[in-house]
Amino acid sequence: MAIIVNLDVMLAKRKMSSMELAEKVGITTTNLSILKTGKAKAIRLTTLDALCKALDCQPGDLLEYQPD
């Protein structure tokens, strides 16, 4: 897929664990893992909004487009 999810990068920058982020966002660690590995087929805008709030970032910090 041409969309790259950079959650690991933002977690490292914020020195936050996946478990802590999942709790702040209100999603399971399993669903967060699916997002982090790029296996998710979709993401709700409300989830993206919550991720950006919890990580104090912009959507473009989390999602990147790389042509195949």
Residue pairs with C-beta under 8 A, 6 or more apart in sequence:
1 38
2 65
2 66
2 67
2 68
3 38
3 63
3 64
3 65
3 66
4 38
4 63
4 64
4 65
4 66
5 35
5 36
5 37
5 38
5 40
5 62
5 63
5 64
6 61
6 62
6 63
6 64
7 21
7 32
7 35
7 36
7 51
7 62
8 36
10 55
10 57
10 61
10 62
11 17
11 18
11 21
11 55
14 55
14 56
16 54
16 55
18 29
18 32
18 33
18 36
19 29
21 32
21 51
21 54
21 55
22 28
22 29
22 31
22 32
24 50
24 54
25 32
25 47
25 50
25 51
25 54
26 50
27 47
27 50
34 40
35 43
48 59
48 62
51 62
52 58
52 59
52 61
52 62
55 61
55 62
